Amino acid sequence: MGHHNLDELRDKVDGLNTKILDLINERTEIVQEIGKVKEKQGVNRYDPIREREMLNFLKEYNKGPLPNGVMEHIFKGIFMSALEIQEDEQRNTLLVSRKKKAEDTIVTINGEEVGNGVPSFIFGPCAVESYEQVSTVAQALKAKGQRLLRGGAYKPRTSPYDFQGLGLEGLKILKRVADETGLAVVSEIVTPSHLEEALDYIDVIQIGARNMHNFELLKEAGSVNKPVLLKRGLSATLDEFINAAEYIISQGNDQIILCERGIRTYERATRNTLDISAVPILKQETHLPVFVDVTHSTGRRDLLLPTAKAAIAVGADGVMAEVHPDPAVALSDSAQQMDLAQFDEFYNSILDYLKIHA
């Protein structure tokens, strides 16, 4: 008889489990409705005061035997789950999200397609120092059939006494070299007020790691009709990085390249820690092309080739690396730039790698 009784009780529990689940699902649907209404009104979805009121009401209503502490814990879980579902929905409605647009976005820079399945490259000196310096590198790139030239005219440096770049003068040098070689210029803009005058000189607006959270600059770049290379912040999570790209695309510009450039960790063997897994995650979560900057992530010349191969292996749309005619006398980042002979070697090795893995 006892066994039969146990089965009956268990059946009752099963019935209650499904009832509770049905009610939680019904509650979730109503919360989603509330969320939609709030969104139309422009009100924040999460309301902690309302949550506290609901819990207080339930405490007074609770007739036991469930203790209030346990009851509160269970209901907080139910409240949280509804919020998490809403956050997932919001993430999927981001304009940069793969869920919003399934096919890859191809960024076109002066006829050069980035993100079309063939790895692209951006090479050039850390900073523009002189016409001769930039021209020398540009000629080397052109000889290899490369089309994209980087060079910093504005340099956000850790110390205010370090070389800050030549500014507008640097942009003019880049433009002159670009006109002579047919290369496209990728250069960093650090403040919204510089953007307008820079547009005549550059083909790609680079937003540096230290400016990933400069939302006014992101919005400004989004309202311009030029491709943007957005670098991940020094300690930015991928969520924060994706949201920074959303600031740009929300203004109408979807020509965005995401660039992983190493994150700040406790490790000192490299300048930063290259987060190689960021590449496949960003490729899954967004429809934007993804680059890896092997120079700033590692800060080591001996690691440029292996990390570039890793980037390509893991699905990156391109690699960025620094090349300087005479790194020893470079005004910034002298230890990590390749000279022209090293660049030849690096480039040929990458071509070999691509042939083997084509």
N, C-alpha and C positions, 0 to 999 in steps of 0.2 A: 504493500500500500504506500509506504514511504517513498519508494522510487517513482511510483506513478504521480504522487504529489509533487515531487521535485520537477518532473517533466512539465507538469501543468504550470508550475511557477515560472519555469524557464520560458515556456511559451508566452506567458504574460509579459515577461521582461522583453522578449523579442518584439512583441506587439508594441510595447511602450517605446522601445528603441526607434522603431520606424516612425511612430507618431511624433516623437521628439524631433527626429530628422526632418520629417515633413514640415513641422512647425518652424524649424530653423531656416529651412529653404524658403518658406513663405515669408518669413521675417526678412530674409536677405533680399528677396525681390522687392519688398516694400521699401527697404533702405535704399536700394538702387533707384527706385522711383524718386525718393526724397532727394537723393544726390543729383538727379537730373533737374529737379525743380530748383535746387540751390544753385546749380551751375547757371541756369537761365537767369537767376537773380544776381549772379556774381557773388554769391556768399560762399565762404569757406566751408568745405564739406564736413570737416571734423569739428565737433562742438563738445569740448570737454565738460562744460557746465551741464549740458543736457545729459551727458553720460552719468555724471554724478547724481543728478536728479532721478534718473531711472534706477540707479543702484539703491539710493535711499528709499525710494518707493517700494522696491522689491524686498528690502530689509524689513520694512514695516509689514509687508504683506506675508512674508515667509512664516508659515505655520510649523516648520520642522517636518521630520527630524533632521533635515539638512542644516548644518550650522551656517550662520551668515557668512563667515570667512570663506567656506568652501563654495557657497552659492555665488558670492561676489567673484571668486576666481573663475568659476564656470561662465558666468555671464560676461565677464571681461573678455574671455576667449571668444564668445559669440560676437560681441561688439567688434573685436579686433578683426575677426575673419571677414566681416562685411566690409570693413575699411580696406583690408588687403585686396579684396576683389576689386574694389573701386580703383585702388592704386594701379593694379594690373591693367584695368581697362584704360586708365589715363595713359599708361606707358604705351599701350598698343595704339592709342590714337595720336601719338607723337608723329609729326610730319616726317621725321627722319627714320621712323620705325619700319622695319621689314614688313610688319603686319599691315601698315598703311599702303606700302608700295612694294610688291614682291620682286620686281626686276631691279637689277643693279643700275644705279645712276652712273652715267659716264660723264666725267668732267672734261670739257674740251678747252685746251689752252693753245691758242694760235694754231688750231688745226690738229694739235697733238691730243690723242684720246687717252685719258687716264681712267683705268678701271674696265678696260675692254677684254681682260683676260691675258694680256701681254704685259709683264712687269715694266713699269716706267722708272726713270731715275731722275733725281734732282741733285746736281753737283755744283760746287762753287765754293769760294772762300767764306770763312766765318764772317769777316767784315770787309767792306770795300775800303781799301787803303789808298789806291791810286789807279789811274786809267791803265797804266802798263800792267799792273798786277791782275786786274780783272780781265783785260784783253788777252793776256797770256793763257789764263785758264779757259776763257771762252773759245779760243782757237783750238785748244786741246780737245774740248768737248765737241766742237763742230767737226773736227777730223774723225771723231768716233761716231758721227751721226746722231749725237745727242742734241736735244732741243731745249732743255730746261736748265736755266742758270740761276743759282741762288747767290745772294750776297747781302750782308746786313749794312744798311745805311744808318738805321737807328738801332743802337745796341743797349737793351736794358741790362745793366751789369750789376752784380751784387754790391760792388763798392762804387760810391759816387765818384771816386777818383780814378777809376779805370776808364779806358778809352770808350767813349760813348757813341762813336760812329761819326761819319762825316755829314749825316743828315741829308738835306736836300742836295748838297753837292755830290754825295754818294749816289743818290738816285739818278742824277744827271749823268754820272759816269756809267752807271748800269745801262741807262737808255742809249747812250752813244754806242756802247759795245753791242747792245742788242740790235741796233740799227745796222751795224757793220757786219754782224755775223748771222742775223736772222734768228737768234735765240730768244726765248721768252724769259722774262725776268720774274723771279720769285723773291719778294723782299718784305721784311717785317714792318708793320705800322704799329706804333705804340699808343697812339692817342687819337680820338676821333677828329680832332682839329687838323691833324696831319693828313688825314685820308684824302681829302678833296684835292689838295695840290699833288699828292703822290700818284693819283690815278693816271696822269699823263705819262708817267715814267715806268709803271710796272704792269705786269700782266696777271700776276697772282698776288693777292693780299695775304701775307703770312701773319697769323696771330700767334705770338710766342707763348710758351708755357706759362710765363708769369702774368700773362694777360688773359688767360682762358676764362677768368672770372670777371673780366672787365666788361660788364654787360652792356654798357653804353657803346663801347667799341664793337661788340658783337652785333648789336642792332644796326649800327652804322654800316658795318660790312655787309649785313644782310640786305640793306636797302640799295646796294650798289650792284651794277651788272658786271661783276668780275669774279672769277673763281677765288675761293678762300682756302688756304691751307691752315687748318686749325690744329695746334699742338696741345697735347694733353698736359694739364697742369702738374706741377712738381709732386703734389700729393693728392691728386684728384682721383676719386673713384670713377669707374667707368660710367656709372649713372650720372655723375656730375659732368663728365666729359660729353656724354650724349645730350644732356640738357643744354650744355653750352652750344652745341651744334644746332639744337632746336631754336635757340635765340636767333641764330643767323637765318635758318630756313623759314622761321615764322615771319620774317620781313619780306619773303618772296624769293630769296636767292638759294637755289638748291645745289649750286655748283660748289660743293664743299668736299675737301679731302681731309680725312682725319689722320693725325700723325701721332703714333706712339713714340715717345722719346725718352723712355726711362722714368721711373718714379723713385722718390726718396725713400730709402730704407736704411737699416743700420749697417749695411754692407759697405766696406771701404775699398774693396779690390777694384771696383769700377766706379766711375763718377756718379752714375745712377744705376738702378737695377732695371734692366730691360725686361718689361713684362710682355713676353712673347705671346702668352695666352690671350692677351688683349686683342690680338689680331683676329683670331677666329670668333671670339665673342662679339666684337664690333661688326664683323661680317654677318653674323647670324642676327644680331639685334637691329642693325640698320642696313640701309640700301646704299650707303656711301662708300666710296673707295677708301682704302686704309693704307697708309705708308708707315714705314719704320725708319726713324732717324738713328742710324747706327753710330754716328759720331757723338751726339750729345748724350745718348743713353750709356755708352760704355766709357767714353773719354779715353779710349786706348786704341792706338793704331793697329796693334797686333790682333785686335778682336773684330775689326771692321769686316773682314771677309767672312769669318764663320757666322757672325750675327746676320750679315746680309743674306747668306745662304739660308739661314734659319728662317728669316722673314719670308723669303720666297717660298720655302718649303711649307710654311704654315698658312700660306694663302694671301700674303700681302700683295697689294696692287702696285707697290713701288718701294724703292729704297732711297733714302736721302743720305748723302755723305759729303764731308768737306774736303776741298782740294785747294791748295795754296802753292804758288810757285816756289816759295822759300819759307816753309813753316817756322824755321828757327827765328826769323825776325818778324813773325806775324804780330800784329798789335793786340790780338786776342786769341785765346785757345791754341797756342803754338804747339802744345804737346800732342794734339789729337788730329791735326790736319795732315792729309797725305801730300807729299810733293808729287811732281808730275810723273816721275819714274815709278813711284809706289802706286800712283793712280793707274798707270798703264797695266801694272801687274794685277792690281785689284780688278780692273775692268775685264781683262782677259780671262781671269779666273772665274768671274761671274758669268761671262759668255759661255765658257766651257761647261759650267754648272748647268746653265739653262739648256744647252744642247743635249746634255746627258739626260735631263729630266723633262725634255720637251714632250 
